[in-house]
Amino acid sequence: MSSAMRKFDLRKELRTLGSVLFGTALIVVAIAFFIDPVKLYTGGVSGLSQLIVNVVEVATGGAVEINLGILIYGFQIPLLIFGWFKLSRRFIVYTILTVTLIAFFLALPIGYAVMGTDTLGSALAGGGLLGIGNGILLRVGASSEG
């Protein structure tokens, strides 16, 4: 049976959607409550965005604030467009959902250092949550960023 003739499996897609939402939630919690508040950086587009936000903040003495979520989304748009033409539609649709949710929640002023100034503890907890979240996403055929 060709891939175009495959039957849509609603249960599978609902399970995938649940996994995508759970994995995305873990990533948002890791960044907003463990990694970003202690000025650590993730990899990829999120890490680059965090670096830019922090450099601008320091360079302007806090006079200019860049919204992390909006910057992440801005950097993701060209990558998502490229992915639309080069990757499977299912993968890119779930990735667009993930990126949009991450950017939305990181655009909100929800950051709070759960572990205070404990950089090592924040790195371990945040890195663990990021790893689990990204692992869940990759396992079900999605990604969190470029």
DSSP file with accessible surface (Angstrom, degrees, kcal/mol):
  #  RESIDUE AA STRUCTURE BP1 BP2  ACC     N-H-->O    O-->H-N    N-H-->O    O-->H-N    TCO  KAPPA ALPHA  PHI   PSI    X-CA   Y-CA   Z-CA
    1    1 A M              0   0  187      0, 0.0     5,-0.1     0, 0.0     2,-0.0   0.000 360.0 360.0 360.0 132.1    0.0    0.0    0.0
    2    2 A S    >>  -     0   0   60      1,-0.1     3,-1.0     3,-0.0     4,-0.5  -0.295 360.0-113.2 -73.8 159.8    1.5    3.4   -0.9
    3    3 A S  G >4 S+     0   0   86      1,-0.3     3,-0.7     2,-0.2    -1,-0.1   0.824 116.9  57.8 -65.1 -27.9    2.0    6.1    1.7
    4    4 A A  G 34 S+     0   0   92      1,-0.2    -1,-0.3     3,-0.0    -2,-0.0   0.772 106.8  48.7 -72.0 -23.7   -0.7    8.2    0.0
    5    5 A M  G <4 S+     0   0  141     -3,-1.0    -1,-0.2     2,-0.1    -2,-0.2   0.453  82.5 122.2 -97.2  -0.9   -3.3    5.5    0.5
    6    6 A R    <<  -     0   0  166     -3,-0.7     2,-0.2    -4,-0.5    -3,-0.0  -0.338  67.6-113.1 -62.5 142.6   -2.5    4.8    4.1
    7    7 A K        -     0   0  193      1,-0.1     2,-0.4    -2,-0.0    -1,-0.1  -0.530  28.6-110.4 -78.7 140.1   -5.5    5.1    6.4
    8    8 A F        -     0   0  142     -2,-0.2     2,-0.8     1,-0.1    -1,-0.1  -0.540  27.4-151.1 -69.8 124.6   -5.4    8.0    8.9
    9    9 A D     >  -     0   0   81     -2,-0.4     4,-2.3     1,-0.2     5,-0.2  -0.838  11.8-173.1-104.1  98.0   -5.1    6.5   12.4
   10   10 A L  H  > S+     0   0  104     -2,-0.8     4,-2.5     1,-0.2     5,-0.2   0.893  83.5  52.6 -60.9 -42.2   -6.8    8.9   14.8
   11   11 A R  H  > S+     0   0  190      1,-0.2     4,-2.3     2,-0.2    -1,-0.2   0.916 109.9  48.6 -61.2 -44.5   -5.6    7.0   18.0
   12   12 A K  H  > S+     0   0   90      1,-0.2     4,-2.6     2,-0.2    -1,-0.2   0.925 112.5  48.0 -62.3 -43.6   -2.0    7.1   16.8
   13   13 A E  H  X S+     0   0   31     -4,-2.3     4,-2.8     2,-0.2    -2,-0.2   0.878 110.9  50.8 -67.7 -35.6   -2.2   10.8   16.1
   14   14 A L  H  X S+     0   0  100     -4,-2.5     4,-2.5     2,-0.2    -1,-0.2   0.901 111.5  48.1 -67.7 -40.1   -3.8   11.6   19.4
   15   15 A R  H  X S+     0   0  153     -4,-2.3     4,-2.4    -5,-0.2    -2,-0.2   0.922 113.2  48.6 -63.4 -42.2   -1.1    9.6   21.2
   16   16 A T  H  X S+     0   0   10     -4,-2.6     4,-2.8     2,-0.2    -2,-0.2   0.930 110.6  50.4 -63.1 -45.1    1.5   11.5   19.2
   17   17 A L  H  X S+     0   0   60     -4,-2.8     4,-2.7     1,-0.2     5,-0.2   0.922 110.3  50.1 -60.0 -43.9   -0.1   14.8   20.0
   18   18 A G  H  X S+     0   0   39     -4,-2.5     4,-2.5     1,-0.2    -1,-0.2   0.919 112.1  47.6 -60.5 -42.5   -0.2   14.0   23.7
   19   19 A S  H  X S+     0   0   42     -4,-2.4     4,-3.0     2,-0.2     5,-0.3   0.900 111.0  51.2 -65.3 -40.9    3.5   13.1   23.6
   20   20 A V  H  X S+     0   0    0     -4,-2.8     4,-2.5     2,-0.2    -2,-0.2   0.931 111.8  47.0 -62.6 -43.9    4.4   16.2   21.6
   21   21 A L  H  X S+     0   0   80     -4,-2.7     4,-2.3    -5,-0.2    -2,-0.2   0.918 114.6  46.6 -65.4 -41.2    2.5   18.4   24.2
   22   22 A F  H  X S+     0   0  121     -4,-2.5     4,-2.1    -5,-0.2    -2,-0.2   0.942 113.9  47.1 -66.9 -46.8    4.2   16.6   27.1
   23   23 A G  H  X S+     0   0    0     -4,-3.0     4,-1.9     1,-0.2    -2,-0.2   0.913 112.9  50.0 -60.6 -40.9    7.7   16.8   25.6
   24   24 A T  H  X S+     0   0    4     -4,-2.5     4,-2.6    -5,-0.3    -1,-0.2   0.913 107.8  53.5 -64.5 -41.6    7.1   20.5   24.8
   25   25 A A  H  X S+     0   0   47     -4,-2.3     4,-2.6     1,-0.2     5,-0.2   0.913 107.6  51.1 -60.9 -41.9    6.0   21.2   28.3
   26   26 A L  H  X S+     0   0   28     -4,-2.1     4,-2.5     2,-0.2    -1,-0.2   0.910 110.6  49.0 -61.8 -40.9    9.2   19.6   29.7
   27   27 A I  H  X S+     0   0    4     -4,-1.9     4,-2.5     2,-0.2     5,-0.2   0.929 111.6  48.3 -65.3 -44.6   11.3   21.8   27.4
   28   28 A V  H  X S+     0   0   11     -4,-2.6     4,-3.1     1,-0.2     5,-0.3   0.936 112.8  48.3 -62.0 -45.4    9.5   25.0   28.4
   29   29 A V  H  X S+     0   0   56     -4,-2.6     4,-2.3    -5,-0.2     5,-0.5   0.926 111.1  51.6 -61.0 -44.0    9.8   24.1   32.1
   30   30 A A  H  X>S+     0   0    0     -4,-2.5     5,-2.6    -5,-0.2     4,-1.3   0.937 117.8  36.6 -59.4 -47.0   13.5   23.4   31.7
   31   31 A I  I  <>S+     0   0    3     -4,-2.5     5,-2.4     3,-0.2    -2,-0.2   0.950 121.7  42.6 -73.0 -48.7   14.3   26.7   29.9
   32   32 A A  I  <5S+     0   0    5     -4,-3.1    80,-1.4    -5,-0.2    -3,-0.2   0.819 127.6  26.1 -71.9 -30.8   11.9   29.0   31.9
   33   33 A F  I  <5S+     0   0   56     -4,-2.3    81,-2.0    -5,-0.3    82,-0.5   0.577 134.4  17.5-113.6 -11.9   12.6   27.6   35.4
   34   34 A F  I  <5S+     0   0   25     -4,-1.3     4,-0.4    -5,-0.5    -3,-0.2   0.696 123.6  33.1-125.3 -47.4   16.1   26.1   35.3
   35   35 A I  I > XS+     0   0    9     -5,-2.6     5,-2.4     2,-0.1     3,-0.6   0.965 116.6  40.9 -86.7 -55.8   18.3   27.2   32.4
   36   36 A D  G > <S+     0   0   37     -5,-2.4     3,-2.1     1,-0.2    -4,-0.1   0.896 107.1  60.0 -66.3 -40.8   17.4   30.8   31.5
   37   37 A P  G 3 5S+     0   0   41      0, 0.0    -1,-0.2     0, 0.0    76,-0.1   0.805 109.6  43.8 -61.1 -27.2   17.0   32.3   35.0
   38   38 A V  G < 5S-     0   0   26     -3,-0.6    -2,-0.2    -4,-0.4    -3,-0.1   0.224 119.6-109.7-101.4  16.1   20.6   31.4   35.9
   39   39 A K  T < 5 +     0   0   99     -3,-2.1     2,-0.2     1,-0.2    -3,-0.2   0.833  69.8 141.9  61.5  38.0   21.9   32.6   32.5
   40   40 A L      < -     0   0   45     -5,-2.4     2,-0.4    -6,-0.1    -1,-0.2  -0.606  41.8-131.2 -94.8 169.1   22.8   29.2   31.1
   41   41 A Y        -     0   0  105     -2,-0.2     6,-0.1     9,-0.0     2,-0.1  -0.955   7.1-148.2-129.2 141.7   22.2   28.4   27.4
   42   42 A T        -     0   0   20     -2,-0.4     2,-0.1     1,-0.2     8,-0.1  -0.286  36.4 -96.9 -85.1-175.7   20.6   25.6   25.5
   43   43 A G  S >> S+     0   0   51      4,-0.1     4,-1.3    -2,-0.1     3,-0.5  -0.404  78.7  15.1 -95.3 175.0   21.8   24.6   22.1
   44   44 A G  H 3> S-     0   0   50      1,-0.2     4,-2.2     2,-0.2     5,-0.2  -0.169 121.3 -18.0  68.8-150.2   20.5   25.6   18.7
   45   45 A V  H 3> S+     0   0   16    101,-1.3     4,-2.6     1,-0.2    -1,-0.2   0.877 135.8  54.2 -63.3 -39.6   18.2   28.4   18.0
   46   46 A S  H <> S+     0   0    4     -3,-0.5     4,-2.7   100,-0.2    -1,-0.2   0.929 110.0  46.8 -63.0 -44.8   17.0   28.8   21.6
   47   47 A G  H  X S+     0   0    6     -4,-1.3     4,-2.5     2,-0.2    -2,-0.2   0.909 112.1  49.8 -64.2 -42.0   20.6   29.1   22.9
   48   48 A L  H  X S+     0   0   84     -4,-2.2     4,-2.5     2,-0.2    -2,-0.2   0.926 112.0  49.0 -61.9 -42.1   21.5   31.6   20.2
   49   49 A S  H  X S+     0   0    0     -4,-2.6     4,-2.6     1,-0.2    -2,-0.2   0.913 110.2  50.4 -64.1 -43.2   18.4   33.6   21.1
   50   50 A Q  H  X S+     0   0    1     -4,-2.7     4,-2.5     2,-0.2    -1,-0.2   0.920 110.2  50.8 -60.2 -43.4   19.2   33.5   24.8
   51   51 A L  H  X S+     0   0   77     -4,-2.5     4,-2.8     2,-0.2     5,-0.2   0.934 111.1  47.4 -60.5 -47.1   22.7   34.7   24.1
   52   52 A I  H  X S+     0   0   51     -4,-2.5     4,-2.6     2,-0.2     5,-0.3   0.931 111.7  50.6 -61.7 -46.1   21.4   37.6   22.0
   53   53 A V  H  X S+     0   0   19     -4,-2.6     4,-2.2     1,-0.2    -1,-0.2   0.935 114.6  43.7 -57.8 -45.9   18.9   38.6   24.7
   54   54 A N  H  X S+     0   0   11     -4,-2.5     4,-2.5     2,-0.2     5,-0.2   0.896 113.0  50.4 -71.1 -38.6   21.5   38.6   27.4
   55   55 A V  H  X S+     0   0   84     -4,-2.8     4,-3.1    -5,-0.2     5,-0.2   0.934 112.7  47.0 -64.5 -44.6   24.2   40.4   25.4
   56   56 A V  H  X S+     0   0   38     -4,-2.6     4,-2.0    -5,-0.2     6,-0.4   0.916 111.7  51.7 -62.9 -41.9   21.7   43.2   24.4
   57   57 A E  H  <>S+     0   0   75     -4,-2.2     5,-2.5    -5,-0.3     4,-0.3   0.937 115.3  40.8 -60.7 -45.7   20.6   43.4   28.1
   58   58 A V  H ><5S+     0   0  118     -4,-2.5     3,-1.1     3,-0.2    -2,-0.2   0.932 114.1  52.7 -69.4 -43.0   24.2   43.8   29.3
   59   59 A A  H 3<5S+     0   0   82     -4,-3.1    -1,-0.2     1,-0.3    -2,-0.2   0.817 117.3  37.6 -64.5 -30.4   25.3   46.1   26.5
   60   60 A T  T ><5S-     0   0   53     -4,-2.0     3,-1.5    -5,-0.2    -1,-0.3   0.330 110.5-116.3-102.9   6.4   22.4   48.5   27.1
   61   61 A G  T < 5S-     0   0   74     -3,-1.1    -3,-0.2    -4,-0.3    -4,-0.1   0.797  75.2 -55.1  64.1  26.6   22.4   48.2   30.9
   62   62 A G  T 3 <S+     0   0   32     -5,-2.5    -1,-0.3    -6,-0.4    -5,-0.1   0.472 112.7 117.4  86.5   1.8   18.9   46.7   30.8
   63   63 A A  S <  S+     0   0   86     -3,-1.5     2,-0.5    -6,-0.3    -2,-0.1   0.818  72.9  48.9 -71.9 -29.9   17.5   49.6   28.8
   64   64 A V  S    S-     0   0   71     -8,-0.3     2,-0.5    -7,-0.2    -2,-0.2  -0.954  70.6-171.4-114.5 123.9   16.6   47.4   25.8
   65   65 A E        -     0   0  166     -2,-0.5     2,-0.5    -5,-0.0   -11,-0.1  -0.968   6.2-160.5-115.7 130.3   14.8   44.2   26.4
   66   66 A I        -     0   0   57     -2,-0.5     2,-0.5   -13,-0.2    -9,-0.1  -0.918  25.6-120.1-107.0 133.1   14.2   41.6   23.7
   67   67 A N     >  -     0   0   61     -2,-0.5     4,-2.3     1,-0.2     5,-0.2  -0.603  16.8-149.9 -75.1 121.3   11.5   39.0   24.2
   68   68 A L  H  > S+     0   0   17     -2,-0.5     4,-2.7    38,-0.3    39,-0.2   0.911  93.1  50.0 -59.6 -46.3   13.0   35.6   24.1
   69   69 A G  H  > S+     0   0    1     37,-0.7     4,-2.3     1,-0.2    -1,-0.2   0.912 111.6  47.7 -62.4 -42.5   10.0   33.8   22.7
   70   70 A I  H  > S+     0   0  117      2,-0.2     4,-2.6     1,-0.2    -1,-0.2   0.916 112.6  49.1 -66.6 -40.6    9.5   36.2   19.9
   71   71 A L  H  X S+     0   0   36     -4,-2.3     4,-2.3     2,-0.2     5,-0.2   0.930 110.5  50.7 -65.3 -42.6   13.2   36.1   19.0
   72   72 A I  H  X S+     0   0    2     -4,-2.7     4,-1.7     1,-0.2    -2,-0.2   0.941 112.4  46.8 -58.6 -47.0   13.2   32.3   19.0
   73   73 A Y  H  X S+     0   0   73     -4,-2.3     4,-1.8     1,-0.2    -1,-0.2   0.906 108.9  54.9 -64.2 -40.4   10.2   32.2   16.7
   74   74 A G  H  < S+     0   0   44     -4,-2.6    -1,-0.2     1,-0.2    -2,-0.2   0.906 110.8  45.0 -59.7 -41.5   11.7   34.7   14.4
   75   75 A F  H  X S+     0   0   74     -4,-2.3     4,-0.7     1,-0.2    -1,-0.2   0.805 112.0  54.1 -70.9 -28.6   14.8   32.6   13.9
   76   76 A Q  H  X S+     0   0    3     -4,-1.7     4,-2.9    -5,-0.2     5,-0.3   0.800  88.9  76.9 -75.7 -31.1   12.7   29.5   13.5
   77   77 A I  H  X S+     0   0   75     -4,-1.8     4,-2.5     1,-0.2     5,-0.2   0.916  96.2  44.7 -53.4 -50.6   10.5   30.8   10.7
   78   78 A P  H  > S+     0   0   81      0, 0.0     4,-2.4     0, 0.0    -1,-0.2   0.908 115.1  49.9 -61.5 -36.1   13.1   30.4    7.9
   79   79 A L  H  X S+     0   0   75     -4,-0.7     4,-2.7     2,-0.2    -2,-0.2   0.893 110.7  48.9 -67.9 -39.1   14.0   26.9    9.2
   80   80 A L  H  X S+     0   0   17     -4,-2.9     4,-2.1     2,-0.2    -1,-0.2   0.896 110.7  50.5 -67.4 -39.1   10.4   25.8    9.3
   81   81 A I  H  X S+     0   0   95     -4,-2.5     4,-1.1    -5,-0.3    -2,-0.2   0.939 112.2  47.2 -62.8 -46.1    9.8   27.1    5.7
   82   82 A F  H >X S+     0   0  132     -4,-2.4     4,-1.3     1,-0.2     3,-0.7   0.935 111.9  51.0 -59.6 -44.9   12.8   25.2    4.6
   83   83 A G  H 3X S+     0   0    3     -4,-2.7     4,-2.8     1,-0.2    -1,-0.2   0.839  99.7  64.4 -62.3 -33.1   11.6   22.1    6.5
   84   84 A W  H 3< S+     0   0   90     -4,-2.1    -1,-0.2     1,-0.2    -2,-0.2   0.875 111.5  36.1 -58.1 -36.2    8.2   22.3    4.8
   85   85 A F  H << S+     0   0  146     -4,-1.1    -1,-0.2    -3,-0.7    -2,-0.2   0.680 127.0  35.6 -91.7 -18.2    9.7   21.7    1.5
   86   86 A K  H  < S+     0   0  142     -4,-1.3     2,-0.2    -5,-0.1    -2,-0.2   0.614 110.2  54.2-112.7 -16.4   12.4   19.2    2.5
   87   87 A L  S  < S-     0   0   84     -4,-2.8     2,-0.0    -5,-0.2     0, 0.0  -0.693  94.7 -76.5-116.6 171.8   10.9   17.1    5.3
   88   88 A S     >  -     0   0   70     -2,-0.2     4,-2.4     1,-0.1     5,-0.2  -0.338  37.7-126.6 -67.4 147.0    7.8   15.0    5.8
   89   89 A R  H  > S+     0   0  123      1,-0.2     4,-2.7     2,-0.2     5,-0.2   0.896 109.2  53.4 -61.5 -41.3    4.6   17.0    6.3
   90   90 A R  H  > S+     0   0   79      2,-0.2     4,-2.1     1,-0.2     5,-0.2   0.942 110.5  47.0 -60.6 -47.0    3.7   15.1    9.5
   91   91 A F  H  > S+     0   0   52      1,-0.2     4,-2.1     2,-0.2    52,-0.3   0.937 115.1  45.1 -60.5 -46.5    7.2   15.8   11.0
   92   92 A I  H  X S+     0   0    4     -4,-2.4     4,-2.9     2,-0.2    -1,-0.2   0.867 109.6  54.5 -72.2 -34.1    7.1   19.5   10.1
   93   93 A V  H  X S+     0   0   76     -4,-2.7     4,-2.2    -5,-0.2    -1,-0.2   0.952 112.5  43.6 -63.8 -45.7    3.4   20.0   11.3
   94   94 A Y  H  X S+     0   0   23     -4,-2.1     4,-2.4    -5,-0.2    -2,-0.2   0.876 114.0  51.7 -66.8 -35.0    4.3   18.6   14.7
   95   95 A T  H  X S+     0   0    7     -4,-2.1     4,-3.0    -5,-0.2     5,-0.3   0.910 107.7  51.6 -67.0 -40.5    7.5   20.6   14.8
   96   96 A I  H  X S+     0   0   54     -4,-2.9     4,-2.5     2,-0.2     5,-0.2   0.930 110.6  49.5 -61.2 -43.0    5.6   23.8   13.9
   97   97 A L  H  X S+     0   0   56     -4,-2.2     4,-2.4    -5,-0.2    -2,-0.2   0.946 113.3  46.2 -60.4 -47.1    3.3   23.1   16.8
   98   98 A T  H  X S+     0   0    0     -4,-2.4     4,-2.7     1,-0.2     5,-0.2   0.941 113.9  46.8 -61.6 -50.0    6.2   22.5   19.2
   99   99 A V  H  X S+     0   0    1     -4,-3.0     4,-2.8    44,-0.2     5,-0.2   0.909 112.4  51.0 -61.4 -41.9    8.1   25.6   18.1
  100  100 A T  H  X S+     0   0   52     -4,-2.5     4,-2.6    -5,-0.3    -1,-0.2   0.931 112.3  46.0 -63.3 -44.4    5.0   27.7   18.4
  101  101 A L  H  X S+     0   0   42     -4,-2.4     4,-2.6    -5,-0.2     5,-0.3   0.919 113.5  48.7 -65.9 -43.7    4.2   26.5   21.9
  102  102 A I  H  X S+     0   0    4     -4,-2.7     4,-2.5    -5,-0.2     5,-0.2   0.955 114.4  45.6 -60.4 -48.8    7.8   26.9   23.1
  103  103 A A  H  X S+     0   0    6     -4,-2.8     4,-1.1    -5,-0.2    -2,-0.2   0.916 112.8  51.4 -62.5 -42.1    8.0   30.4   21.7
  104  104 A F  H >X S+     0   0  116     -4,-2.6     4,-0.7    -5,-0.2     3,-0.5   0.954 113.9  41.7 -60.3 -51.0    4.6   31.4   23.1
  105  105 A F  H >< S+     0   0   82     -4,-2.6     3,-0.7     1,-0.2     5,-0.3   0.866 113.7  51.9 -70.6 -32.1    5.3   30.2   26.6
  106  106 A L  H 3< S+     0   0   15     -4,-2.5   -37,-0.7    -5,-0.3   -38,-0.3   0.671 101.8  62.7 -77.5 -12.4    8.9   31.7   26.6
  107  107 A A  H << S+     0   0   29     -4,-1.1    -1,-0.2    -3,-0.5    -2,-0.2   0.701  90.6  84.6 -79.0 -19.8    7.4   35.0   25.5
  108  108 A L  S << S-     0   0   68     -3,-0.7     2,-2.3    -4,-0.7     3,-0.4  -0.524  93.7-113.6 -80.9 150.6    5.4   35.2   28.7
  109  109 A P  S    S+     0   0  133      0, 0.0    -1,-0.1     0, 0.0    -3,-0.1  -0.383  77.0 121.4 -81.4  65.7    7.1   36.6   31.9
  110  110 A I        +     0   0   60     -2,-2.3    -4,-0.1    -5,-0.3    -3,-0.0   0.452  28.8 128.7-107.2  -1.9    7.1   33.2   33.7
  111  111 A G        +     0   0   55     -3,-0.4     2,-0.3    -5,-0.1   -78,-0.2  -0.287  25.1 161.8 -63.0 135.2   10.8   32.7   34.3
  112  112 A Y        -     0   0  155    -80,-1.4     2,-1.3     4,-0.0     3,-0.1  -0.937  42.4-122.0-154.1 130.3   11.7   31.9   37.9
  113  113 A A    >   -     0   0   27     -2,-0.3     3,-1.7     1,-0.2   -79,-0.2  -0.611  26.7-174.4 -78.9  96.0   14.8   30.3   39.2
  114  114 A V  T 3  S+     0   0   74    -81,-2.0    -1,-0.2    -2,-1.3   -80,-0.1   0.885  86.0  40.3 -58.4 -38.1   13.5   27.2   41.0
  115  115 A M  T >  S-     0   0   72    -82,-0.5     3,-1.9     1,-0.3    -1,-0.3   0.162 102.3-140.1-100.0  18.6   16.9   26.3   42.4
  116  116 A G  T <  S-     0   0   39     -3,-1.7    -1,-0.3     1,-0.3    -2,-0.1  -0.374  71.3 -18.5  63.0-126.8   17.9   29.9   43.2
  117  117 A T  T 3  S+     0   0  135     -2,-0.1     2,-1.6    -3,-0.1    -1,-0.3   0.268  97.0 124.2 -98.6  11.3   21.5   30.6   42.4
  118  118 A D    <>  +     0   0   77     -3,-1.9     4,-2.4     1,-0.2     5,-0.2  -0.560  34.2 177.2 -74.6  90.7   22.5   26.9   42.2
  119  119 A T  H  > S+     0   0   71     -2,-1.6     4,-2.6     2,-0.2    -1,-0.2   0.909  76.2  48.6 -65.4 -43.8   24.0   26.9   38.7
  120  120 A L  H  > S+     0   0  123      2,-0.2     4,-2.6     1,-0.2     5,-0.2   0.939 113.4  46.8 -64.3 -45.6   25.1   23.3   38.8
  121  121 A G  H  > S+     0   0   12      1,-0.2     4,-2.9     2,-0.2     5,-0.3   0.915 113.6  49.0 -61.7 -41.2   21.7   22.0   40.1
  122  122 A S  H  X S+     0   0    0     -4,-2.4     4,-2.8     1,-0.2     5,-0.4   0.899 110.9  50.5 -64.6 -40.6   19.9   24.1   37.5
  123  123 A A  H  X S+     0   0   40     -4,-2.6     4,-2.5    -5,-0.2     5,-0.3   0.924 114.0  44.2 -63.5 -43.4   22.1   22.8   34.7
  124  124 A L  H  X S+     0   0  120     -4,-2.6     4,-2.2     2,-0.2    -2,-0.2   0.942 118.9  41.2 -68.0 -47.2   21.5   19.2   35.8
  125  125 A A  H  X S+     0   0   35     -4,-2.9     4,-2.5    -5,-0.2     5,-0.2   0.944 119.8  44.3 -66.7 -47.7   17.8   19.6   36.3
  126  126 A G  H  X S+     0   0    0     -4,-2.8     4,-2.8    -5,-0.3     5,-0.2   0.922 114.8  48.7 -63.7 -43.7   17.3   21.7   33.2
  127  127 A G  H  X S+     0   0   37     -4,-2.5     4,-2.6    -5,-0.4    -1,-0.2   0.903 111.6  50.1 -63.9 -39.2   19.5   19.5   31.0
  128  128 A G  H  X S+     0   0   36     -4,-2.2     4,-2.6    -5,-0.3     5,-0.2   0.943 112.8  45.5 -63.5 -46.8   17.7   16.4   32.2
  129  129 A L  H  X S+     0   0   41     -4,-2.5     4,-2.8     1,-0.2     5,-0.2   0.906 113.6  50.0 -64.0 -41.7   14.3   17.9   31.4
  130  130 A L  H  X S+     0   0   25     -4,-2.8     4,-2.9    -5,-0.2     5,-0.3   0.922 111.6  48.7 -61.0 -45.0   15.5   19.2   28.0
  131  131 A G  H  X S+     0   0   45     -4,-2.6     4,-2.4    -5,-0.2    -2,-0.2   0.923 113.9  44.9 -62.5 -44.5   16.9   15.8   27.2
  132  132 A I  H  X S+     0   0   98     -4,-2.6     4,-2.5     2,-0.2    -2,-0.2   0.939 114.7  49.1 -64.8 -46.4   13.8   13.9   28.2
  133  133 A G  H  X S+     0   0    0     -4,-2.8     4,-2.2    -5,-0.2    -2,-0.2   0.936 114.6  43.9 -59.6 -47.3   11.5   16.4   26.4
  134  134 A N  H  X S+     0   0   43     -4,-2.9     4,-2.8    -5,-0.2     5,-0.2   0.883 111.7  54.6 -67.6 -35.6   13.6   16.3   23.2
  135  135 A G  H  X S+     0   0   38     -4,-2.4     4,-2.3    -5,-0.3    -2,-0.2   0.920 108.2  48.9 -62.1 -42.6   13.8   12.5   23.4
  136  136 A I  H  X S+     0   0   37     -4,-2.5     4,-1.5     2,-0.2    -2,-0.2   0.936 112.6  48.6 -61.7 -45.5   10.0   12.2   23.6
  137  137 A L  H  <>S+     0   0    0     -4,-2.2     5,-2.3     1,-0.2     4,-0.5   0.933 112.9  46.0 -61.4 -47.7    9.6   14.5   20.6
  138  138 A L  H ><5S+     0   0  111     -4,-2.8     3,-0.9     1,-0.2    -1,-0.2   0.877 108.1  58.1 -65.0 -35.3   12.1   12.7   18.4
  139  139 A R  H 3<5S+     0   0  223     -4,-2.3    -1,-0.2     1,-0.2    -2,-0.2   0.843 111.2  41.1 -63.3 -34.3   10.7    9.3   19.4
  140  140 A V  T 3<5S-     0   0   32     -4,-1.5    -1,-0.2    -3,-0.3    -2,-0.2   0.385 126.9 -94.3 -97.5   4.2    7.2   10.3   18.0
  141  141 A G  T < 5S+     0   0   23     -3,-0.9     2,-0.3    -4,-0.5    -3,-0.2   0.897  86.7 103.9  90.2  43.7    8.5   12.1   14.9
  142  142 A A      < -     0   0    0     -5,-2.3     2,-0.3    -8,-0.2    -1,-0.3  -0.867  49.7-145.9-141.5 176.6    8.8   15.7   15.9
  143  143 A S        -     0   0   25    -52,-0.3   -44,-0.2    -2,-0.3   -45,-0.2  -0.977  14.1-140.6-145.0 158.4   11.5   18.2   16.8
  144  144 A S  S    S-     0   0    9     -2,-0.3     2,-0.3     1,-0.2   -42,-0.1   0.631  75.0 -27.7 -96.6 -17.2   11.8   21.2   19.1
  145  145 A E              0   0   39   -100,-0.0    -1,-0.2   -66,-0.0  -101,-0.0  -0.984 360.0 360.0-177.7 176.0   13.8   23.5   17.0
  146  146 A G              0   0   52     -2,-0.3  -101,-1.3    -3,-0.1  -100,-0.2  -0.334 360.0 360.0 -87.0 360.0   16.4   24.0   14.3
